[in-house]
Amino acid sequence: MWDGDDLRAVLGMRGGHQQPQYLMRTAWELFGRGASPVEAQDVARWHSKAFGPGAPSAIALESTAGPEVVTSLRSRGHEVEVVEPRGGFGPVSIIV
């Protein structure tokens, strides 16, 4: 992540199709909300479970998001699978 000509942070992770979602979520927490690296890692994560034309809106969401978030997403027609925190989601590495 750059701030003009200055490098502010490097983010990375292993994994597959979830990488862009996790990296952008972490970047938003760090730079959009001003969270520390630890706080950015602790925010509940999610990823889309289905892709392509006609695919349902199916989301895997960490349980730390809270039941109100799950209820809200389901009321909007999303299929939501609640998973344990860091349950196979892989870490995002942060160097500031």
C-alpha positions in Angstrom: 0.0 0.0 0.0 1.4 3.3 -1.1 0.9 6.8 0.2 2.2 9.0 -2.6 5.9 7.9 -2.9 6.0 6.3 0.5 5.4 2.6 1.1 3.1 2.3 4.1 2.5 -1.5 4.3 2.8 -4.8 2.5 -0.1 -7.3 2.7 -0.1 -10.8 1.6 -1.6 -14.2 2.1 -1.7 -17.8 0.8 -4.8 -19.2 -0.6 -7.1 -19.2 -3.5 -10.2 -17.3 -4.6 -10.7 -15.6 -1.2 -7.4 -13.6 -1.4 -8.8 -10.4 -2.9 -11.7 -10.3 -0.4 -9.5 -10.8 2.6 -6.8 -8.4 1.4 -9.2 -5.6 0.7 -11.0 -6.1 4.0 -7.7 -5.9 5.8 -6.6 -2.9 3.8 -9.9 -1.1 4.5 -9.5 -1.8 8.3 -5.9 -0.5 8.3 -6.3 2.6 6.1 -10.0 3.3 5.9 -10.8 2.9 9.6 -7.3 3.4 11.1 -7.1 0.1 12.8 -3.9 -1.4 14.1 -2.6 -4.5 12.4 -3.9 -6.6 15.3 -7.3 -5.0 15.2 -7.4 -5.5 11.4 -6.7 -9.2 11.8 -9.5 -9.6 14.4 -12.3 -8.3 12.3 -14.7 -11.0 11.1 -14.0 -12.1 7.6 -16.2 -13.5 4.9 -15.9 -14.8 1.3 -18.2 -15.7 -1.5 -18.8 -19.4 -1.9 -20.2 -19.5 -5.4 -19.1 -17.7 -8.6 -20.3 -17.3 -12.2 -23.5 -16.4 -14.0 -26.6 -17.6 -12.2 -24.6 -18.6 -9.0 -26.5 -18.0 -5.7 -25.3 -15.4 -3.3 -23.7 -17.8 -0.9 -21.4 -16.4 1.8 -19.1 -18.0 4.4 -19.0 -15.6 7.4 -17.0 -15.9 10.6 -19.2 -16.3 13.7 -17.6 -13.2 15.3 -19.6 -11.0 12.9 -22.6 -11.6 15.3 -26.1 -12.9 14.8 -27.5 -9.5 13.7 -25.2 -9.5 10.7 -26.2 -13.0 9.7 -29.9 -12.2 10.1 -29.5 -9.0 8.1 -27.7 -10.8 5.2 -30.3 -13.7 5.2 -33.2 -11.1 5.1 -31.6 -9.7 1.9 -31.7 -13.2 0.3 -28.1 -14.3 0.9 -27.3 -17.9 1.8 -25.0 -17.6 4.9 -22.8 -20.4 6.3 -21.5 -19.3 9.7 -18.0 -20.7 10.4 -15.7 -20.6 13.4 -13.1 -17.7 13.5 -10.1 -18.5 11.4 -11.7 -21.9 10.5 -9.8 -22.5 7.4 -9.7 -18.9 6.3 -5.9 -18.5 6.4 -4.1 -15.5 7.8 -3.3 -12.2 6.2 0.3 -11.2 6.7 0.9 -7.5 7.4 4.2 -5.6 7.4 3.9 -1.9 8.4 
